[in-house]
Amino acid sequence: MVRPLQQRRPPRVVNRGRVRPAALAAVAAGGALGAVLRWAATYAVPDGSGLAWTTSGINVSGSLALALLPAVAALRDRPLVVLALGPGLLGGFTTFSAYAEQGRGLLDDGRPVLALGHLLGTVVACLVAVHLVRRVVAGAAADDEVDP
């Protein structure tokens, strides 16, 4: 059964004001892998056209995956795995800095309409992806609660 999003508790990672070493290691390992995956994606699928399609795709798919994490039942009692996947892997995979730099580059190239399209389009696409995941998860939760 999928629990509604508002009932989920965040994983406990702080103990008396200090970050647990295991939590730090999980985020660091996930982040390193996520950064390598992002680099591999941009290497395998270079933008080439002047538009940052690869970076936008990375950010949209990462946003979608991050929105799905709370709905995965196997992860609910595994806070270190959630840390490795959420702020770690997906935090390292997605990239706000490259997104912003590519928008600045389009502005510097005298392409303000493309820059605006890139900057706004990516944000809108990320928000739509997250919204769709929430709708699907809420629908699945409602289906699970109906008695046959």
VMD Tcl script that draws the C-alpha trace (Angstrom):
set ca {
  {0.00 0.00 0.00}
  {1.25 3.49 -0.82}
  {0.95 5.96 2.03}
  {-0.18 9.49 1.12}
  {2.70 11.94 0.80}
  {1.72 14.02 3.83}
  {1.99 11.00 6.16}
  {5.58 10.14 5.31}
  {8.31 11.09 7.75}
  {11.72 12.22 6.55}
  {14.58 9.87 7.42}
  {16.32 10.62 10.70}
  {19.84 11.74 9.87}
  {20.67 14.12 12.69}
  {21.54 12.92 16.16}
  {21.79 15.65 18.80}
  {22.72 18.29 16.25}
  {25.42 16.21 14.57}
  {25.24 14.48 11.22}
  {25.81 10.75 11.50}
  {28.95 9.58 9.65}
  {26.94 6.88 7.87}
  {24.51 9.52 6.55}
  {27.39 11.66 5.31}
  {28.98 8.65 3.61}
  {25.68 7.67 1.95}
  {25.15 11.15 0.51}
  {28.79 11.42 -0.59}
  {28.80 8.03 -2.33}
  {25.48 8.71 -4.03}
  {26.58 12.20 -5.04}
  {29.79 10.93 -6.59}
  {27.89 8.35 -8.63}
  {25.24 10.91 -9.65}
  {27.90 13.37 -10.84}
  {29.58 10.65 -12.91}
  {26.21 9.68 -14.42}
  {25.51 13.32 -15.32}
  {28.92 13.65 -16.95}
  {28.37 10.39 -18.84}
  {24.97 11.57 -20.08}
  {26.36 14.89 -21.34}
  {29.29 13.06 -22.94}
  {27.06 10.43 -24.59}
  {24.42 12.94 -25.75}
  {26.14 16.30 -26.32}
  {23.82 19.25 -26.89}
  {25.44 20.40 -30.12}
  {22.49 22.52 -31.28}
  {23.19 25.39 -28.91}
  {20.24 24.36 -26.77}
  {20.84 22.55 -23.51}
  {18.59 19.57 -24.20}
  {20.75 17.11 -22.30}
  {20.91 19.26 -19.16}
  {17.17 19.87 -19.33}
  {16.52 16.15 -19.73}
  {18.78 15.39 -16.78}
  {16.99 17.91 -14.58}
  {13.50 16.78 -15.59}
  {14.24 13.06 -15.19}
  {16.01 13.72 -11.88}
  {13.06 15.75 -10.59}
  {10.68 12.97 -11.58}
  {12.82 10.32 -9.88}
  {13.18 12.40 -6.73}
  {9.41 12.83 -6.56}
  {9.00 9.04 -6.85}
  {11.33 8.17 -3.97}
  {8.79 8.63 -1.14}
  {6.36 6.30 -2.93}
  {8.76 3.35 -3.11}
  {7.69 1.01 -0.32}
  {11.05 -0.79 -0.21}
  {12.77 2.45 0.79}
  {10.51 3.54 3.64}
  {12.50 1.87 6.38}
  {15.90 2.44 4.79}
  {16.86 6.06 5.53}
  {20.49 5.64 4.45}
  {19.39 4.32 1.06}
  {16.99 7.26 0.71}
  {19.87 9.63 1.50}
  {22.15 7.91 -0.98}
  {19.50 8.09 -3.71}
  {17.84 11.46 -2.97}
  {20.32 14.17 -1.99}
  {23.18 11.88 -3.04}
  {22.62 10.26 -6.44}
  {19.85 12.53 -7.73}
  {21.39 15.63 -6.16}
  {24.65 14.84 -7.94}
  {22.86 13.93 -11.17}
  {20.71 17.04 -11.49}
  {22.43 20.36 -12.00}
  {21.24 23.86 -11.34}
  {24.65 25.39 -11.99}
  {24.99 24.00 -15.54}
  {21.38 24.97 -16.25}
  {22.02 28.56 -15.15}
  {25.37 28.76 -16.95}
  {23.84 27.50 -20.19}
  {21.12 30.15 -19.90}
  {23.79 32.81 -19.36}
  {25.69 31.48 -22.37}
  {22.62 31.85 -24.57}
  {22.19 35.43 -23.36}
  {25.85 36.18 -24.09}
  {25.40 34.74 -27.59}
  {22.60 37.25 -28.20}
  {19.85 34.63 -28.00}
  {17.57 35.99 -25.26}
  {14.44 34.20 -26.49}
  {16.23 30.84 -26.42}
  {17.72 31.65 -23.01}
  {14.28 32.46 -21.62}
  {12.81 29.36 -23.23}
  {15.57 27.21 -21.74}
  {15.33 28.71 -18.27}
  {11.54 28.79 -17.99}
  {10.95 25.62 -19.99}
  {13.19 23.53 -17.78}
  {11.55 24.77 -14.59}
  {8.05 24.23 -15.97}
  {8.94 20.73 -17.23}
  {10.42 19.80 -13.82}
  {7.32 21.03 -12.01}
  {5.03 19.17 -14.41}
  {7.02 15.96 -13.89}
  {6.75 16.28 -10.10}
  {3.04 17.10 -10.32}
  {2.36 14.08 -12.53}
  {4.20 11.79 -10.12}
  {2.19 13.13 -7.20}
  {-1.05 12.57 -9.12}
  {-0.11 9.02 -10.05}
  {1.01 8.21 -6.49}
  {-2.16 9.73 -5.01}
  {-4.26 7.74 -7.49}
  {-2.43 4.52 -6.60}
  {-2.96 5.22 -2.90}
  {-6.68 5.76 -3.46}
  {-6.90 2.52 -5.48}
  {-5.19 0.59 -2.66}
  {-7.70 1.85 -0.11}
  {-10.79 0.66 -2.02}
  {-12.14 -2.66 -0.81}
  {-13.15 -5.07 -3.60}
}
mol new
graphics top color blue
foreach p $ca { graphics top sphere $p radius 0.5 }
foreach p [lrange $ca 0 end-1] q [lrange $ca 1 end] { graphics top cylinder $p $q radius 0.2 }
display resetview
